[in-house]
């Protein structure tokens, strides 16, 4: 890198960049990665739906007990 004065004709000189080696992914590798990503997303969504359904059931039970005036055991 060169340090030049304020009114210098030379602009900043940067070190040359090193080119990264090109990697070639085959179409089958890409398709397999896409399929794995779809399966993982589906599993994640199924788990989230399962947990949401569980929370909804708990909230309905608590609301029903509150409506009936029962003493709540929230730890269950």
C-alpha contacts under 8 A as a table, 3 or more apart, distances in Angstrom:
res1	aa1	res2	aa2	distance
1	X	12	X	7.38
1	X	13	X	5.30
1	X	14	X	5.65
1	X	15	X	6.47
2	X	12	X	6.66
2	X	13	X	5.84
3	X	12	X	7.47
4	X	8	X	5.95
4	X	10	X	6.75
4	X	11	X	7.58
4	X	12	X	7.66
5	X	8	X	5.13
8	X	11	X	7.39
25	X	29	X	6.35
25	X	30	X	6.77
26	X	29	X	5.32
26	X	30	X	6.47
27	X	30	X	5.14
27	X	31	X	6.08
28	X	31	X	5.03
28	X	32	X	6.03
29	X	32	X	5.11
29	X	33	X	6.21
30	X	33	X	5.14
30	X	34	X	6.21
31	X	34	X	5.09
31	X	35	X	6.19
32	X	35	X	5.08
32	X	36	X	6.20
33	X	36	X	5.09
33	X	37	X	6.13
34	X	37	X	5.09
34	X	38	X	6.23
35	X	38	X	5.11
35	X	39	X	6.28
36	X	39	X	5.12
36	X	40	X	6.16
37	X	40	X	5.14
37	X	41	X	6.12
38	X	41	X	5.15
38	X	42	X	6.12
39	X	42	X	5.08
39	X	43	X	6.22
40	X	43	X	5.14
40	X	44	X	6.16
41	X	44	X	5.02
41	X	45	X	6.12
42	X	45	X	5.14
42	X	46	X	6.12
43	X	46	X	5.11
43	X	47	X	6.18
44	X	47	X	5.19
44	X	48	X	6.18
45	X	48	X	5.04
45	X	49	X	6.08
46	X	49	X	5.12
46	X	50	X	6.12
47	X	50	X	5.02
47	X	51	X	6.22
48	X	51	X	5.18
48	X	52	X	6.10
49	X	52	X	5.03
49	X	53	X	6.08
50	X	53	X	5.18
50	X	54	X	6.26
51	X	54	X	5.02
51	X	55	X	6.25
52	X	55	X	5.12
52	X	56	X	6.17
53	X	56	X	5.04
53	X	57	X	6.29
54	X	57	X	5.23
54	X	58	X	6.40
55	X	58	X	5.10
55	X	59	X	6.18
56	X	59	X	5.10
56	X	60	X	6.15
57	X	60	X	5.16
57	X	61	X	6.20
58	X	61	X	5.10
58	X	62	X	6.18
59	X	62	X	5.08
59	X	63	X	6.02
60	X	63	X	5.07
60	X	64	X	6.04
61	X	64	X	5.14
61	X	65	X	6.22
62	X	65	X	5.15
62	X	66	X	6.10
62	X	72	X	7.27
62	X	74	X	7.80
63	X	66	X	5.06
63	X	67	X	6.07
64	X	67	X	5.05
64	X	68	X	6.23
65	X	68	X	5.07
65	X	69	X	6.10
65	X	70	X	5.26
65	X	71	X	7.44
65	X	72	X	6.87
66	X	69	X	4.98
66	X	70	X	6.03
66	X	71	X	7.75
66	X	72	X	7.50
67	X	70	X	7.81
73	X	76	X	6.30
